[in-house]
Amino acid sequence: MTYECSASEELKATLTYLSSAGTGTRKIEESRFLSSSDPEGTAGLHIQYRELEPGVIQTTCDLSHSQPMDWFFFVFMGSMGHAIYV
């Protein structure tokens, strides 16, 4: 997975998930930000998915609001193995 965050006025984070799986990659990426876990935070992220090629999914999240941004970084750090779940 790669991470990119734009420093422009539009605060957006882009995650690119790379897999050799091909099929099912979108489902894997969509399960990262489950709306049932935090419906308010997830809705505020305005998540957009784009398949660049088989096995490569690009996820763009809006970080312009504080609550969704907190949720994004919590999930992101967990994906990278750096979250503490209490």
Biopython code that builds the backbone (N, CA, C, O; Angstrom):
import numpy as np
from Bio.PDB.StructureBuilder import StructureBuilder

atoms = [
    (1, "MET", "N", (0.845, -1.154, 0.000)),
    (1, "MET", "CA", (0.000, 0.000, 0.000)),
    (1, "MET", "C", (0.899, 1.227, 0.000)),
    (1, "MET", "O", (1.922, 1.265, 0.684)),
    (2, "THR", "N", (0.501, 2.230, -0.779)),
    (2, "THR", "CA", (1.211, 3.500, -0.779)),
    (2, "THR", "C", (0.266, 4.576, -0.266)),
    (2, "THR", "O", (-0.954, 4.431, -0.344)),
    (3, "TYR", "N", (0.839, 5.660, 0.261)),
    (3, "TYR", "CA", (0.069, 6.756, 0.844)),
    (3, "TYR", "C", (0.565, 8.072, 0.274)),
    (3, "TYR", "O", (1.771, 8.292, 0.158)),
    (4, "GLU", "N", (-0.360, 8.938, -0.079)),
    (4, "GLU", "CA", (-0.013, 10.271, -0.582)),
    (4, "GLU", "C", (-1.027, 11.250, -0.015)),
    (4, "GLU", "O", (-2.225, 10.966, -0.002)),
    (5, "CYS", "N", (-0.561, 12.395, 0.451)),
    (5, "CYS", "CA", (-1.455, 13.418, 0.984)),
    (5, "CYS", "C", (-1.126, 14.740, 0.310)),
    (5, "CYS", "O", (0.027, 15.171, 0.291)),
    (6, "SER", "N", (-2.163, 15.387, -0.250)),
    (6, "SER", "CA", (-1.918, 16.654, -0.935)),
    (6, "SER", "C", (-1.835, 17.779, 0.088)),
    (6, "SER", "O", (-2.583, 17.790, 1.065)),
    (7, "ALA", "N", (-0.946, 18.704, -0.130)),
    (7, "ALA", "CA", (-0.762, 19.839, 0.769)),
    (7, "ALA", "C", (-1.475, 21.078, 0.249)),
    (7, "ALA", "O", (-1.249, 22.179, 0.751)),
    (8, "SER", "N", (-2.314, 20.913, -0.730)),
    (8, "SER", "CA", (-3.048, 22.047, -1.293)),
    (8, "SER", "C", (-4.213, 22.419, -0.381)),
    (8, "SER", "O", (-4.368, 21.847, 0.698)),
    (9, "GLU", "N", (-5.023, 23.368, -0.810)),
    (9, "GLU", "CA", (-6.193, 23.778, -0.034)),
    (9, "GLU", "C", (-7.159, 22.618, 0.177)),
    (9, "GLU", "O", (-7.835, 22.542, 1.203)),
    (10, "GLU", "N", (-7.219, 21.725, -0.787)),
    (10, "GLU", "CA", (-8.093, 20.571, -0.716)),
    (10, "GLU", "C", (-7.353, 19.437, -0.017)),
    (10, "GLU", "O", (-6.514, 18.773, -0.627)),
    (11, "LEU", "N", (-7.660, 19.213, 1.260)),
    (11, "LEU", "CA", (-6.968, 18.170, 2.017)),
    (11, "LEU", "C", (-7.509, 16.795, 1.645)),
    (11, "LEU", "O", (-8.612, 16.417, 2.040)),
    (12, "LYS", "N", (-6.723, 16.064, 0.889)),
    (12, "LYS", "CA", (-7.112, 14.719, 0.457)),
    (12, "LYS", "C", (-5.946, 13.765, 0.669)),
    (12, "LYS", "O", (-4.780, 14.125, 0.504)),
    (13, "ALA", "N", (-6.292, 12.549, 1.038)),
    (13, "ALA", "CA", (-5.296, 11.483, 1.154)),
    (13, "ALA", "C", (-5.621, 10.433, 0.106)),
    (13, "ALA", "O", (-6.786, 10.115, -0.137)),
    (14, "THR", "N", (-4.581, 9.904, -0.507)),
    (14, "THR", "CA", (-4.752, 8.871, -1.520)),
    (14, "THR", "C", (-3.989, 7.629, -1.087)),
    (14, "THR", "O", (-2.782, 7.679, -0.849)),
    (15, "LEU", "N", (-4.699, 6.523, -0.988)),
    (15, "LEU", "CA", (-4.093, 5.237, -0.683)),
    (15, "LEU", "C", (-4.177, 4.388, -1.941)),
    (15, "LEU", "O", (-5.236, 4.292, -2.561)),
    (16, "THR", "N", (-3.080, 3.783, -2.313)),
    (16, "THR", "CA", (-3.086, 2.891, -3.467)),
    (16, "THR", "C", (-2.728, 1.502, -2.968)),
    (16, "THR", "O", (-1.633, 1.273, -2.454)),
    (17, "TYR", "N", (-3.666, 0.579, -3.127)),
    (17, "TYR", "CA", (-3.506, -0.789, -2.669)),
    (17, "TYR", "C", (-3.058, -1.625, -3.848)),
    (17, "TYR", "O", (-3.744, -1.695, -4.868)),
    (18, "LEU", "N", (-1.901, -2.261, -3.707)),
    (18, "LEU", "CA", (-1.321, -3.074, -4.772)),
    (18, "LEU", "C", (-1.400, -4.547, -4.373)),
    (18, "LEU", "O", (-0.950, -4.929, -3.293)),
    (19, "SER", "N", (-1.969, -5.360, -5.241)),
    (19, "SER", "CA", (-2.121, -6.769, -4.935)),
    (19, "SER", "C", (-1.994, -7.587, -6.209)),
    (19, "SER", "O", (-2.278, -7.109, -7.307)),
    (20, "SER", "N", (-1.569, -8.803, -6.043)),
    (20, "SER", "CA", (-1.531, -9.701, -7.196)),
    (20, "SER", "C", (-2.849, -10.455, -7.321)),
    (20, "SER", "O", (-3.044, -11.249, -8.241)),
    (21, "ALA", "N", (-3.750, -10.189, -6.376)),
    (21, "ALA", "CA", (-5.019, -10.923, -6.343)),
    (21, "ALA", "C", (-5.876, -10.678, -7.578)),
    (21, "ALA", "O", (-6.513, -11.602, -8.085)),
    (22, "GLY", "N", (-5.896, -9.447, -8.062)),
    (22, "GLY", "CA", (-6.719, -9.138, -9.231)),
    (22, "GLY", "C", (-8.190, -9.074, -8.881)),
    (22, "GLY", "O", (-8.752, -7.989, -8.736)),
    (23, "THR", "N", (-8.810, -10.221, -8.745)),
    (23, "THR", "CA", (-10.225, -10.236, -8.398)),
    (23, "THR", "C", (-10.390, -10.095, -6.889)),
    (23, "THR", "O", (-9.628, -10.667, -6.110)),
    (24, "GLY", "N", (-11.380, -9.338, -6.500)),
    (24, "GLY", "CA", (-11.647, -9.153, -5.076)),
    (24, "GLY", "C", (-10.849, -8.044, -4.426)),
    (24, "GLY", "O", (-11.024, -7.781, -3.236)),
    (25, "THR", "N", (-9.978, -7.386, -5.173)),
    (25, "THR", "CA", (-9.149, -6.322, -4.601)),
    (25, "THR", "C", (-10.004, -5.166, -4.104)),
    (25, "THR", "O", (-9.746, -4.616, -3.033)),
    (26, "ARG", "N", (-11.014, -4.798, -4.873)),
    (26, "ARG", "CA", (-11.885, -3.693, -4.462)),
    (26, "ARG", "C", (-12.590, -4.025, -3.146)),
    (26, "ARG", "O", (-12.714, -3.164, -2.275)),
    (27, "LYS", "N", (-13.044, -5.253, -3.002)),
    (27, "LYS", "CA", (-13.712, -5.668, -1.768)),
    (27, "LYS", "C", (-12.759, -5.568, -0.578)),
    (27, "LYS", "O", (-13.159, -5.144, 0.506)),
    (28, "ILE", "N", (-11.517, -5.954, -0.777)),
    (28, "ILE", "CA", (-10.507, -5.857, 0.280)),
    (28, "ILE", "C", (-10.326, -4.399, 0.690)),
    (28, "ILE", "O", (-10.320, -4.085, 1.880)),
    (29, "GLU", "N", (-10.181, -3.520, -0.275)),
    (29, "GLU", "CA", (-9.950, -2.100, 0.012)),
    (29, "GLU", "C", (-11.181, -1.456, 0.645)),
    (29, "GLU", "O", (-11.047, -0.659, 1.573)),
    (30, "GLU", "N", (-12.378, -1.788, 0.159)),
    (30, "GLU", "CA", (-13.598, -1.211, 0.724)),
    (30, "GLU", "C", (-13.816, -1.653, 2.162)),
    (30, "GLU", "O", (-14.438, -0.926, 2.936)),
    (31, "SER", "N", (-13.323, -2.822, 2.537)),
    (31, "SER", "CA", (-13.491, -3.299, 3.914)),
    (31, "SER", "C", (-12.587, -2.539, 4.895)),
    (31, "SER", "O", (-12.765, -2.645, 6.109)),
    (32, "ARG", "N", (-11.639, -1.791, 4.384)),
    (32, "ARG", "CA", (-10.742, -1.012, 5.254)),
    (32, "ARG", "C", (-11.519, 0.057, 6.026)),
    (32, "ARG", "O", (-11.268, 0.250, 7.216)),
    (33, "PHE", "N", (-12.446, 0.746, 5.386)),
    (33, "PHE", "CA", (-13.229, 1.808, 6.013)),
    (33, "PHE", "C", (-14.699, 1.399, 6.052)),
    (33, "PHE", "O", (-15.509, 1.911, 5.279)),
    (34, "LEU", "N", (-15.037, 0.493, 6.935)),
    (34, "LEU", "CA", (-16.411, 0.018, 7.046)),
    (34, "LEU", "C", (-17.317, 1.125, 7.579)),
    (34, "LEU", "O", (-17.036, 1.702, 8.629)),
    (35, "SER", "N", (-18.387, 1.421, 6.875)),
    (35, "SER", "CA", (-19.298, 2.476, 7.306)),
    (35, "SER", "C", (-20.025, 2.091, 8.589)),
    (35, "SER", "O", (-20.462, 2.970, 9.332)),
    (36, "SER", "N", (-20.164, 0.801, 8.861)),
    (36, "SER", "CA", (-20.845, 0.379, 10.083)),
    (36, "SER", "C", (-19.996, 0.627, 11.323)),
    (36, "SER", "O", (-20.540, 0.699, 12.425)),
    (37, "SER", "N", (-18.673, 0.760, 11.178)),
    (37, "SER", "CA", (-17.791, 0.999, 12.312)),
    (37, "SER", "C", (-17.942, 2.409, 12.856)),
    (37, "SER", "O", (-18.010, 2.597, 14.071)),
    (38, "ASP", "N", (-17.993, 3.393, 11.987)),
    (38, "ASP", "CA", (-18.164, 4.795, 12.364)),
    (38, "ASP", "C", (-18.884, 5.500, 11.222)),
    (38, "ASP", "O", (-18.243, 6.129, 10.379)),
    (39, "PRO", "N", (-20.221, 5.400, 11.187)),
    (39, "PRO", "CA", (-20.969, 5.951, 10.046)),
    (39, "PRO", "C", (-20.716, 7.436, 9.812)),
    (39, "PRO", "O", (-20.587, 7.864, 8.664)),
    (40, "GLU", "N", (-20.642, 8.233, 10.884)),
    (40, "GLU", "CA", (-20.406, 9.672, 10.718)),
    (40, "GLU", "C", (-19.032, 9.957, 10.141)),
    (40, "GLU", "O", (-18.899, 10.735, 9.196)),
    (41, "GLY", "N", (-18.011, 9.330, 10.707)),
    (41, "GLY", "CA", (-16.652, 9.550, 10.247)),
    (41, "GLY", "C", (-16.423, 9.073, 8.829)),
    (41, "GLY", "O", (-15.761, 9.744, 8.037)),
    (42, "THR", "N", (-16.972, 7.914, 8.514)),
    (42, "THR", "CA", (-16.799, 7.359, 7.183)),
    (42, "THR", "C", (-17.518, 8.204, 6.139)),
    (42, "THR", "O", (-16.980, 8.440, 5.058)),
    (43, "ALA", "N", (-18.739, 8.665, 6.454)),
    (43, "ALA", "CA", (-19.495, 9.502, 5.510)),
    (43, "ALA", "C", (-18.752, 10.807, 5.254)),
    (43, "ALA", "O", (-18.742, 11.301, 4.127)),
    (44, "GLY", "N", (-18.133, 11.370, 6.281)),
    (44, "GLY", "CA", (-17.408, 12.633, 6.142)),
    (44, "GLY", "C", (-16.134, 12.529, 5.322)),
    (44, "GLY", "O", (-15.596, 13.543, 4.876)),
    (45, "LEU", "N", (-15.654, 11.321, 5.123)),
    (45, "LEU", "CA", (-14.432, 11.136, 4.330)),
    (45, "LEU", "C", (-14.694, 11.230, 2.828)),
    (45, "LEU", "O", (-13.760, 11.432, 2.052)),
    (46, "HIS", "N", (-15.946, 11.086, 2.411)),
    (46, "HIS", "CA", (-16.311, 11.124, 0.987)),
    (46, "HIS", "C", (-15.367, 10.233, 0.178)),
    (46, "HIS", "O", (-14.717, 10.688, -0.764)),
    (47, "ILE", "N", (-15.306, 8.974, 0.558)),
    (47, "ILE", "CA", (-14.374, 8.013, -0.032)),
    (47, "ILE", "C", (-14.744, 7.725, -1.486)),
    (47, "ILE", "O", (-15.907, 7.495, -1.818)),
    (48, "GLN", "N", (-13.728, 7.745, -2.337)),
    (48, "GLN", "CA", (-13.882, 7.402, -3.746)),
    (48, "GLN", "C", (-12.887, 6.297, -4.095)),
    (48, "GLN", "O", (-11.711, 6.375, -3.740)),
    (49, "TYR", "N", (-13.364, 5.277, -4.788)),
    (49, "TYR", "CA", (-12.522, 4.161, -5.211)),
    (49, "TYR", "C", (-12.354, 4.200, -6.716)),
    (49, "TYR", "O", (-13.277, 4.542, -7.456)),
    (50, "ARG", "N", (-11.163, 3.846, -7.153)),
    (50, "ARG", "CA", (-10.895, 3.786, -8.592)),
    (50, "ARG", "C", (-9.945, 2.621, -8.859)),
    (50, "ARG", "O", (-8.876, 2.530, -8.255)),
    (51, "GLU", "N", (-10.340, 1.743, -9.758)),
    (51, "GLU", "CA", (-9.469, 0.626, -10.118)),
    (51, "GLU", "C", (-8.555, 1.088, -11.242)),
    (51, "GLU", "O", (-9.021, 1.395, -12.340)),
    (52, "LEU", "N", (-7.255, 1.138, -10.970)),
    (52, "LEU", "CA", (-6.281, 1.596, -11.955)),
    (52, "LEU", "C", (-5.952, 0.506, -12.964)),
    (52, "LEU", "O", (-5.755, 0.771, -14.150)),
    (53, "GLU", "N", (-5.897, -0.726, -12.468)),
    (53, "GLU", "CA", (-5.685, -1.915, -13.290)),
    (53, "GLU", "C", (-5.979, -3.106, -12.398)),
    (53, "GLU", "O", (-6.118, -2.929, -11.188)),
    (54, "PRO", "N", (-6.079, -4.310, -12.939)),
    (54, "PRO", "CA", (-6.390, -5.461, -12.080)),
    (54, "PRO", "C", (-5.399, -5.572, -10.918)),
    (54, "PRO", "O", (-4.185, -5.607, -11.120)),
    (55, "GLY", "N", (-5.942, -5.626, -9.703)),
    (55, "GLY", "CA", (-5.097, -5.742, -8.515)),
    (55, "GLY", "C", (-4.614, -4.425, -7.959)),
    (55, "GLY", "O", (-3.893, -4.424, -6.961)),
    (56, "VAL", "N", (-4.976, -3.292, -8.560)),
    (56, "VAL", "CA", (-4.531, -1.973, -8.088)),
    (56, "VAL", "C", (-5.755, -1.075, -7.900)),
    (56, "VAL", "O", (-6.411, -0.693, -8.868)),
    (57, "ILE", "N", (-6.050, -0.745, -6.643)),
    (57, "ILE", "CA", (-7.189, 0.104, -6.302)),
    (57, "ILE", "C", (-6.683, 1.377, -5.643)),
    (57, "ILE", "O", (-5.853, 1.335, -4.735)),
    (58, "GLN", "N", (-7.189, 2.501, -6.108)),
    (58, "GLN", "CA", (-6.824, 3.799, -5.535)),
    (58, "GLN", "C", (-8.023, 4.320, -4.743)),
    (58, "GLN", "O", (-9.133, 4.407, -5.268)),
    (59, "THR", "N", (-7.789, 4.663, -3.486)),
    (59, "THR", "CA", (-8.820, 5.181, -2.606)),
    (59, "THR", "C", (-8.468, 6.612, -2.253)),
    (59, "THR", "O", (-7.360, 6.882, -1.788)),
    (60, "THR", "N", (-9.407, 7.540, -2.470)),
    (60, "THR", "CA", (-9.190, 8.944, -2.138)),
    (60, "THR", "C", (-10.155, 9.322, -1.028)),
    (60, "THR", "O", (-11.346, 9.022, -1.102)),
    (61, "CYS", "N", (-9.630, 9.992, 0.016)),
    (61, "CYS", "CA", (-10.431, 10.389, 1.171)),
    (61, "CYS", "C", (-10.290, 11.892, 1.408)),
    (61, "CYS", "O", (-9.203, 12.455, 1.273)),
    (62, "ASP", "N", (-11.392, 12.524, 1.759)),
    (62, "ASP", "CA", (-11.423, 13.952, 2.064)),
    (62, "ASP", "C", (-11.080, 14.127, 3.547)),
    (62, "ASP", "O", (-11.780, 13.598, 4.411)),
    (63, "LEU", "N", (-10.015, 14.859, 3.841)),
    (63, "LEU", "CA", (-9.575, 15.064, 5.225)),
    (63, "LEU", "C", (-9.829, 16.489, 5.709)),
    (63, "LEU", "O", (-9.155, 16.954, 6.628)),
    (64, "SER", "N", (-10.779, 17.180, 5.112)),
    (64, "SER", "CA", (-10.991, 18.592, 5.459)),
    (64, "SER", "C", (-11.793, 18.794, 6.742)),
    (64, "SER", "O", (-11.923, 19.927, 7.205)),
    (65, "HIS", "N", (-12.332, 17.731, 7.325)),
    (65, "HIS", "CA", (-13.079, 17.847, 8.581)),
    (65, "HIS", "C", (-12.379, 17.018, 9.648)),
    (65, "HIS", "O", (-11.879, 15.930, 9.360)),
    (66, "SER", "N", (-12.339, 17.522, 10.874)),
    (66, "SER", "CA", (-11.530, 16.892, 11.913)),
    (66, "SER", "C", (-12.004, 15.498, 12.324)),
    (66, "SER", "O", (-11.170, 14.601, 12.453)),
    (67, "GLN", "N", (-13.309, 15.272, 12.535)),
    (67, "GLN", "CA", (-13.748, 13.949, 12.980)),
    (67, "GLN", "C", (-13.447, 12.875, 11.940)),
    (67, "GLN", "O", (-12.881, 11.841, 12.295)),
    (68, "PRO", "N", (-13.801, 13.075, 10.668)),
    (68, "PRO", "CA", (-13.434, 12.055, 9.680)),
    (68, "PRO", "C", (-11.916, 11.870, 9.559)),
    (68, "PRO", "O", (-11.445, 10.760, 9.314)),
    (69, "MET", "N", (-11.152, 12.955, 9.731)),
    (69, "MET", "CA", (-9.695, 12.843, 9.628)),
    (69, "MET", "C", (-9.169, 11.965, 10.759)),
    (69, "MET", "O", (-8.284, 11.141, 10.528)),
    (70, "ASP", "N", (-9.692, 12.119, 11.977)),
    (70, "ASP", "CA", (-9.280, 11.270, 13.095)),
    (70, "ASP", "C", (-9.555, 9.802, 12.794)),
    (70, "ASP", "O", (-8.712, 8.942, 13.049)),
    (71, "TRP", "N", (-10.749, 9.514, 12.245)),
    (71, "TRP", "CA", (-11.121, 8.149, 11.897)),
    (71, "TRP", "C", (-10.201, 7.595, 10.814)),
    (71, "TRP", "O", (-9.757, 6.449, 10.896)),
    (72, "PHE", "N", (-9.914, 8.419, 9.789)),
    (72, "PHE", "CA", (-9.027, 7.997, 8.709)),
    (72, "PHE", "C", (-7.670, 7.578, 9.264)),
    (72, "PHE", "O", (-7.178, 6.496, 8.945)),
    (73, "PHE", "N", (-7.059, 8.429, 10.096)),
    (73, "PHE", "CA", (-5.723, 8.112, 10.600)),
    (73, "PHE", "C", (-5.730, 6.928, 11.554)),
    (73, "PHE", "O", (-4.752, 6.183, 11.618)),
    (74, "PHE", "N", (-6.819, 6.741, 12.300)),
    (74, "PHE", "CA", (-6.920, 5.568, 13.167)),
    (74, "PHE", "C", (-6.894, 4.292, 12.323)),
    (74, "PHE", "O", (-6.135, 3.367, 12.615)),
    (75, "VAL", "N", (-7.726, 4.245, 11.275)),
    (75, "VAL", "CA", (-7.793, 3.071, 10.394)),
    (75, "VAL", "C", (-6.489, 2.916, 9.615)),
    (75, "VAL", "O", (-5.981, 1.805, 9.466)),
    (76, "PHE", "N", (-5.949, 4.027, 9.121)),
    (76, "PHE", "CA", (-4.711, 3.985, 8.340)),
    (76, "PHE", "C", (-3.550, 3.445, 9.175)),
    (76, "PHE", "O", (-2.805, 2.577, 8.720)),
    (77, "MET", "N", (-3.399, 3.959, 10.393)),
    (77, "MET", "CA", (-2.296, 3.487, 11.252)),
    (77, "MET", "C", (-2.479, 2.009, 11.606)),
    (77, "MET", "O", (-1.501, 1.270, 11.715)),
    (78, "GLY", "N", (-3.726, 1.583, 11.784)),
    (78, "GLY", "CA", (-3.984, 0.156, 12.020)),
    (78, "GLY", "C", (-3.587, -0.683, 10.828)),
    (78, "GLY", "O", (-3.055, -1.781, 10.990)),
    (79, "SER", "N", (-3.841, -0.174, 9.622)),
    (79, "SER", "CA", (-3.473, -0.893, 8.407)),
    (79, "SER", "C", (-1.963, -1.022, 8.276)),
    (79, "SER", "O", (-1.463, -1.980, 7.686)),
    (80, "MET", "N", (-1.246, -0.060, 8.825)),
    (80, "MET", "CA", (0.207, -0.076, 8.755)),
    (80, "MET", "C", (0.839, -0.788, 9.965)),
    (80, "MET", "O", (2.061, -0.889, 10.069)),
    (81, "GLY", "N", (-0.015, -1.279, 10.874)),
    (81, "GLY", "CA", (0.481, -2.012, 12.040)),
    (81, "GLY", "C", (0.879, -1.127, 13.201)),
    (81, "GLY", "O", (1.658, -1.551, 14.056)),
    (82, "HIS", "N", (0.357, 0.110, 13.256)),
    (82, "HIS", "CA", (0.773, 1.047, 14.292)),
    (82, "HIS", "C", (-0.359, 1.517, 15.198)),
    (82, "HIS", "O", (-0.175, 2.484, 15.936)),
    (83, "ALA", "N", (-1.500, 0.883, 15.171)),
    (83, "ALA", "CA", (-2.631, 1.312, 16.015)),
    (83, "ALA", "C", (-2.659, 0.494, 17.299)),
    (83, "ALA", "O", (-2.226, -0.657, 17.341)),
    (84, "ILE", "N", (-3.178, 1.121, 18.332)),
    (84, "ILE", "CA", (-3.386, 0.429, 19.597)),
    (84, "ILE", "C", (-4.887, 0.351, 19.796)),
    (84, "ILE", "O", (-5.559, 1.379, 19.874)),
    (85, "TYR", "N", (-5.411, -0.845, 19.877)),
    (85, "TYR", "CA", (-6.842, -1.044, 20.065)),
    (85, "TYR", "C", (-7.101, -1.302, 21.539)),
    (85, "TYR", "O", (-6.555, -2.243, 22.115)),
    (86, "VAL", "N", (-7.928, -0.472, 22.148)),
    (86, "VAL", "CA", (-8.223, -0.603, 23.573)),
    (86, "VAL", "C", (-9.633, -1.095, 23.751)),
    (86, "VAL", "O", (-10.086, -1.274, 24.882)),
]
sb = StructureBuilder()
sb.init_structure("model")
sb.init_model(0)
sb.init_chain("A")
sb.init_seg("    ")
for serial, (resi, resn, name, xyz) in enumerate(atoms, 1):
    if name == "N":
        sb.init_residue(resn, " ", resi, " ")
    sb.init_atom(name, np.array(xyz, "f"), 0.0, 1.0, " ", f" {name:<3s}", serial, name[0])
structure = sb.get_structure()
